[in-house]
Amino acid sequence: MADDIKSSDLTFGEKARIGTLIARMAKRGMAGPNVDISDLKRRVERIERQAAKRKNGK
């Protein structure tokens, strides 16, 4: 999670989307250590950036 946002800065929908993405990362991780999950990490980071923008009023 980005350093400047907390869980309380996320909307319920954002929390749900991040939870779903984390579950998908875990499922892919069970397939083996060589499975790429960078696309899911980028999606989580994008959600966090949107929350940070909203928090900072930009």
Jmol script that loads the backbone (N, CA, C; Angstrom):
load data "model"
ATOM      1  N   MET A   1       0.846  -1.166   0.000  1.00  0.00           N
ATOM      2  CA  MET A   1       0.000   0.000   0.000  1.00  0.00           C
ATOM      3  C   MET A   1       0.894   1.232   0.000  1.00  0.00           C
ATOM      4  N   ALA A   2       0.438   2.254  -0.668  1.00  0.00           N
ATOM      5  CA  ALA A   2       1.217   3.494  -0.719  1.00  0.00           C
ATOM      6  C   ALA A   2       1.440   4.026   0.695  1.00  0.00           C
ATOM      7  N   ASP A   3       2.569   4.693   0.891  1.00  0.00           N
ATOM      8  CA  ASP A   3       2.950   5.130   2.234  1.00  0.00           C
ATOM      9  C   ASP A   3       2.005   6.170   2.831  1.00  0.00           C
ATOM     10  N   ASP A   4       1.375   6.972   2.006  1.00  0.00           N
ATOM     11  CA  ASP A   4       0.600   8.087   2.539  1.00  0.00           C
ATOM     12  C   ASP A   4      -0.892   7.798   2.666  1.00  0.00           C
ATOM     13  N   ILE A   5      -1.357   6.599   2.380  1.00  0.00           N
ATOM     14  CA  ILE A   5      -2.767   6.284   2.553  1.00  0.00           C
ATOM     15  C   ILE A   5      -2.928   5.137   3.544  1.00  0.00           C
ATOM     16  N   LYS A   6      -4.086   5.149   4.202  1.00  0.00           N
ATOM     17  CA  LYS A   6      -4.427   4.107   5.155  1.00  0.00           C
ATOM     18  C   LYS A   6      -5.646   3.357   4.642  1.00  0.00           C
ATOM     19  N   SER A   7      -5.980   2.307   5.296  1.00  0.00           N
ATOM     20  CA  SER A   7      -7.152   1.532   4.917  1.00  0.00           C
ATOM     21  C   SER A   7      -8.417   2.386   4.981  1.00  0.00           C
ATOM     22  N   SER A   8      -8.463   3.305   5.925  1.00  0.00           N
ATOM     23  CA  SER A   8      -9.649   4.153   6.070  1.00  0.00           C
ATOM     24  C   SER A   8      -9.790   5.160   4.929  1.00  0.00           C
ATOM     25  N   ASP A   9      -8.728   5.365   4.145  1.00  0.00           N
ATOM     26  CA  ASP A   9      -8.788   6.272   3.000  1.00  0.00           C
ATOM     27  C   ASP A   9      -9.390   5.612   1.766  1.00  0.00           C
ATOM     28  N   LEU A  10      -9.533   4.294   1.797  1.00  0.00           N
ATOM     29  CA  LEU A  10     -10.090   3.555   0.675  1.00  0.00           C
ATOM     30  C   LEU A  10     -11.601   3.430   0.821  1.00  0.00           C
ATOM     31  N   THR A  11     -12.306   3.468  -0.305  1.00  0.00           N
ATOM     32  CA  THR A  11     -13.747   3.228  -0.269  1.00  0.00           C
ATOM     33  C   THR A  11     -13.983   1.734  -0.131  1.00  0.00           C
ATOM     34  N   PHE A  12     -15.216   1.376   0.169  1.00  0.00           N
ATOM     35  CA  PHE A  12     -15.545  -0.048   0.296  1.00  0.00           C
ATOM     36  C   PHE A  12     -15.285  -0.771  -1.025  1.00  0.00           C
ATOM     37  N   GLY A  13     -15.631  -0.156  -2.128  1.00  0.00           N
ATOM     38  CA  GLY A  13     -15.412  -0.765  -3.438  1.00  0.00           C
ATOM     39  C   GLY A  13     -13.943  -0.988  -3.732  1.00  0.00           C
ATOM     40  N   GLU A  14     -13.118  -0.013  -3.362  1.00  0.00           N
ATOM     41  CA  GLU A  14     -11.676  -0.161  -3.567  1.00  0.00           C
ATOM     42  C   GLU A  14     -11.113  -1.283  -2.714  1.00  0.00           C
ATOM     43  N   LYS A  15     -11.573  -1.375  -1.481  1.00  0.00           N
ATOM     44  CA  LYS A  15     -11.123  -2.461  -0.604  1.00  0.00           C
ATOM     45  C   LYS A  15     -11.523  -3.815  -1.176  1.00  0.00           C
ATOM     46  N   ALA A  16     -12.735  -3.890  -1.699  1.00  0.00           N
ATOM     47  CA  ALA A  16     -13.217  -5.146  -2.274  1.00  0.00           C
ATOM     48  C   ALA A  16     -12.403  -5.519  -3.508  1.00  0.00           C
ATOM     49  N   ARG A  17     -12.110  -4.551  -4.365  1.00  0.00           N
ATOM     50  CA  ARG A  17     -11.324  -4.817  -5.568  1.00  0.00           C
ATOM     51  C   ARG A  17      -9.913  -5.261  -5.206  1.00  0.00           C
ATOM     52  N   ILE A  18      -9.311  -4.591  -4.219  1.00  0.00           N
ATOM     53  CA  ILE A  18      -7.962  -4.972  -3.795  1.00  0.00           C
ATOM     54  C   ILE A  18      -7.978  -6.377  -3.192  1.00  0.00           C
ATOM     55  N   GLY A  19      -8.992  -6.672  -2.397  1.00  0.00           N
ATOM     56  CA  GLY A  19      -9.110  -8.019  -1.817  1.00  0.00           C
ATOM     57  C   GLY A  19      -9.224  -9.092  -2.882  1.00  0.00           C
ATOM     58  N   THR A  20     -10.003  -8.808  -3.918  1.00  0.00           N
ATOM     59  CA  THR A  20     -10.154  -9.753  -5.022  1.00  0.00           C
ATOM     60  C   THR A  20      -8.831  -9.946  -5.750  1.00  0.00           C
ATOM     61  N   LEU A  21      -8.118  -8.847  -5.983  1.00  0.00           N
ATOM     62  CA  LEU A  21      -6.834  -8.945  -6.675  1.00  0.00           C
ATOM     63  C   LEU A  21      -5.807  -9.713  -5.840  1.00  0.00           C
ATOM     64  N   ILE A  22      -5.828  -9.511  -4.534  1.00  0.00           N
ATOM     65  CA  ILE A  22      -4.905 -10.248  -3.659  1.00  0.00           C
ATOM     66  C   ILE A  22      -5.226 -11.741  -3.690  1.00  0.00           C
ATOM     67  N   ALA A  23      -6.513 -12.072  -3.710  1.00  0.00           N
ATOM     68  CA  ALA A  23      -6.900 -13.484  -3.801  1.00  0.00           C
ATOM     69  C   ALA A  23      -6.432 -14.088  -5.121  1.00  0.00           C
ATOM     70  N   ARG A  24      -6.529 -13.315  -6.204  1.00  0.00           N
ATOM     71  CA  ARG A  24      -6.054 -13.802  -7.498  1.00  0.00           C
ATOM     72  C   ARG A  24      -4.540 -13.981  -7.490  1.00  0.00           C
ATOM     73  N   MET A  25      -3.823 -13.063  -6.803  1.00  0.00           N
ATOM     74  CA  MET A  25      -2.367 -13.214  -6.690  1.00  0.00           C
ATOM     75  C   MET A  25      -2.027 -14.495  -5.941  1.00  0.00           C
ATOM     76  N   ALA A  26      -2.758 -14.762  -4.870  1.00  0.00           N
ATOM     77  CA  ALA A  26      -2.504 -15.969  -4.080  1.00  0.00           C
ATOM     78  C   ALA A  26      -2.776 -17.224  -4.908  1.00  0.00           C
ATOM     79  N   LYS A  27      -3.844 -17.184  -5.676  1.00  0.00           N
ATOM     80  CA  LYS A  27      -4.184 -18.341  -6.504  1.00  0.00           C
ATOM     81  C   LYS A  27      -3.095 -18.586  -7.548  1.00  0.00           C
ATOM     82  N   ARG A  28      -2.612 -17.508  -8.168  1.00  0.00           N
ATOM     83  CA  ARG A  28      -1.530 -17.666  -9.140  1.00  0.00           C
ATOM     84  C   ARG A  28      -0.252 -18.128  -8.449  1.00  0.00           C
ATOM     85  N   GLY A  29      -0.022 -17.636  -7.239  1.00  0.00           N
ATOM     86  CA  GLY A  29       1.178 -18.017  -6.498  1.00  0.00           C
ATOM     87  C   GLY A  29       1.222 -19.498  -6.187  1.00  0.00           C
ATOM     88  N   MET A  30       0.055 -20.102  -6.014  1.00  0.00           N
ATOM     89  CA  MET A  30       0.010 -21.542  -5.750  1.00  0.00           C
ATOM     90  C   MET A  30       0.427 -22.346  -6.967  1.00  0.00           C
ATOM     91  N   ALA A  31       0.386 -21.727  -8.140  1.00  0.00           N
ATOM     92  CA  ALA A  31       0.774 -22.434  -9.362  1.00  0.00           C
ATOM     93  C   ALA A  31       2.281 -22.621  -9.445  1.00  0.00           C
ATOM     94  N   GLY A  32       3.020 -21.824  -8.698  1.00  0.00           N
ATOM     95  CA  GLY A  32       4.473 -21.981  -8.691  1.00  0.00           C
ATOM     96  C   GLY A  32       5.182 -20.654  -8.586  1.00  0.00           C
ATOM     97  N   PRO A  33       6.468 -20.694  -8.288  1.00  0.00           N
ATOM     98  CA  PRO A  33       7.219 -19.453  -8.080  1.00  0.00           C
ATOM     99  C   PRO A  33       7.524 -18.688  -9.368  1.00  0.00           C
ATOM    100  N   ASN A  34       7.370 -19.315 -10.509  1.00  0.00           N
ATOM    101  CA  ASN A  34       7.706 -18.663 -11.773  1.00  0.00           C
ATOM    102  C   ASN A  34       6.531 -17.977 -12.440  1.00  0.00           C
ATOM    103  N   VAL A  35       5.372 -17.943 -11.785  1.00  0.00           N
ATOM    104  CA  VAL A  35       4.182 -17.328 -12.366  1.00  0.00           C
ATOM    105  C   VAL A  35       4.256 -15.824 -12.164  1.00  0.00           C
ATOM    106  N   ASP A  36       3.967 -15.080 -13.226  1.00  0.00           N
ATOM    107  CA  ASP A  36       4.043 -13.617 -13.195  1.00  0.00           C
ATOM    108  C   ASP A  36       2.758 -13.028 -12.612  1.00  0.00           C
ATOM    109  N   ILE A  37       2.883 -12.233 -11.540  1.00  0.00           N
ATOM    110  CA  ILE A  37       1.727 -11.560 -10.959  1.00  0.00           C
ATOM    111  C   ILE A  37       1.873 -10.035 -11.038  1.00  0.00           C
ATOM    112  N   SER A  38       2.819  -9.567 -11.856  1.00  0.00           N
ATOM    113  CA  SER A  38       3.088  -8.131 -11.918  1.00  0.00           C
ATOM    114  C   SER A  38       1.891  -7.340 -12.436  1.00  0.00           C
ATOM    115  N   ASP A  39       1.080  -7.939 -13.317  1.00  0.00           N
ATOM    116  CA  ASP A  39      -0.085  -7.225 -13.824  1.00  0.00           C
ATOM    117  C   ASP A  39      -1.092  -6.948 -12.709  1.00  0.00           C
ATOM    118  N   LEU A  40      -1.253  -7.905 -11.811  1.00  0.00           N
ATOM    119  CA  LEU A  40      -2.184  -7.707 -10.697  1.00  0.00           C
ATOM    120  C   LEU A  40      -1.634  -6.688  -9.698  1.00  0.00           C
ATOM    121  N   LYS A  41      -0.316  -6.710  -9.484  1.00  0.00           N
ATOM    122  CA  LYS A  41       0.302  -5.722  -8.594  1.00  0.00           C
ATOM    123  C   LYS A  41       0.105  -4.307  -9.130  1.00  0.00           C
ATOM    124  N   ARG A  42       0.254  -4.148 -10.453  1.00  0.00           N
ATOM    125  CA  ARG A  42       0.050  -2.827 -11.064  1.00  0.00           C
ATOM    126  C   ARG A  42      -1.375  -2.343 -10.878  1.00  0.00           C
ATOM    127  N   ARG A  43      -2.334  -3.250 -10.970  1.00  0.00           N
ATOM    128  CA  ARG A  43      -3.734  -2.859 -10.786  1.00  0.00           C
ATOM    129  C   ARG A  43      -3.987  -2.387  -9.356  1.00  0.00           C
ATOM    130  N   VAL A  44      -3.388  -3.082  -8.374  1.00  0.00           N
ATOM    131  CA  VAL A  44      -3.525  -2.665  -6.970  1.00  0.00           C
ATOM    132  C   VAL A  44      -2.882  -1.300  -6.772  1.00  0.00           C
ATOM    133  N   GLU A  45      -1.699  -1.108  -7.349  1.00  0.00           N
ATOM    134  CA  GLU A  45      -1.009   0.184  -7.217  1.00  0.00           C
ATOM    135  C   GLU A  45      -1.816   1.316  -7.843  1.00  0.00           C
ATOM    136  N   ARG A  46      -2.481   1.033  -8.952  1.00  0.00           N
ATOM    137  CA  ARG A  46      -3.314   2.054  -9.598  1.00  0.00           C
ATOM    138  C   ARG A  46      -4.483   2.454  -8.698  1.00  0.00           C
ATOM    139  N   ILE A  47      -5.111   1.478  -8.054  1.00  0.00           N
ATOM    140  CA  ILE A  47      -6.211   1.772  -7.129  1.00  0.00           C
ATOM    141  C   ILE A  47      -5.695   2.621  -5.968  1.00  0.00           C
ATOM    142  N   GLU A  48      -4.517   2.278  -5.455  1.00  0.00           N
ATOM    143  CA  GLU A  48      -3.933   3.041  -4.350  1.00  0.00           C
ATOM    144  C   GLU A  48      -3.598   4.468  -4.773  1.00  0.00           C
ATOM    145  N   ARG A  49      -3.090   4.642  -5.994  1.00  0.00           N
ATOM    146  CA  ARG A  49      -2.791   6.001  -6.492  1.00  0.00           C
ATOM    147  C   ARG A  49      -4.061   6.829  -6.603  1.00  0.00           C
ATOM    148  N   GLN A  50      -5.154   6.224  -7.063  1.00  0.00           N
ATOM    149  CA  GLN A  50      -6.423   6.939  -7.167  1.00  0.00           C
ATOM    150  C   GLN A  50      -6.916   7.374  -5.790  1.00  0.00           C
ATOM    151  N   ALA A  51      -6.763   6.518  -4.799  1.00  0.00           N
ATOM    152  CA  ALA A  51      -7.174   6.865  -3.434  1.00  0.00           C
ATOM    153  C   ALA A  51      -6.309   7.980  -2.885  1.00  0.00           C
ATOM    154  N   ALA A  52      -5.018   7.942  -3.184  1.00  0.00           N
ATOM    155  CA  ALA A  52      -4.108   8.985  -2.704  1.00  0.00           C
ATOM    156  C   ALA A  52      -4.457  10.330  -3.346  1.00  0.00           C
ATOM    157  N   LYS A  53      -4.778  10.324  -4.640  1.00  0.00           N
ATOM    158  CA  LYS A  53      -5.189  11.557  -5.310  1.00  0.00           C
ATOM    159  C   LYS A  53      -6.440  12.133  -4.669  1.00  0.00           C
ATOM    160  N   ARG A  54      -7.405  11.260  -4.388  1.00  0.00           N
ATOM    161  CA  ARG A  54      -8.656  11.714  -3.778  1.00  0.00           C
ATOM    162  C   ARG A  54      -8.384  12.286  -2.377  1.00  0.00           C
ATOM    163  N   LYS A  55      -7.502  11.641  -1.630  1.00  0.00           N
ATOM    164  CA  LYS A  55      -7.189  12.090  -0.283  1.00  0.00           C
ATOM    165  C   LYS A  55      -6.514  13.467  -0.310  1.00  0.00           C
ATOM    166  N   ASN A  56      -5.608  13.655  -1.257  1.00  0.00           N
ATOM    167  CA  ASN A  56      -4.871  14.906  -1.348  1.00  0.00           C
ATOM    168  C   ASN A  56      -5.624  15.998  -2.095  1.00  0.00           C
ATOM    169  N   GLY A  57      -6.800  15.678  -2.635  1.00  0.00           N
ATOM    170  CA  GLY A  57      -7.613  16.671  -3.304  1.00  0.00           C
ATOM    171  C   GLY A  57      -7.127  17.063  -4.682  1.00  0.00           C
ATOM    172  N   LYS A  58      -6.407  16.196  -5.353  1.00  0.00           N
ATOM    173  CA  LYS A  58      -5.897  16.512  -6.695  1.00  0.00           C
ATOM    174  C   LYS A  58      -6.754  15.922  -7.750  1.00  0.00           C
TER     175      LYS A  58
END
end "model"
wireframe off; spacefill off
backbone 0.3
color backbone group
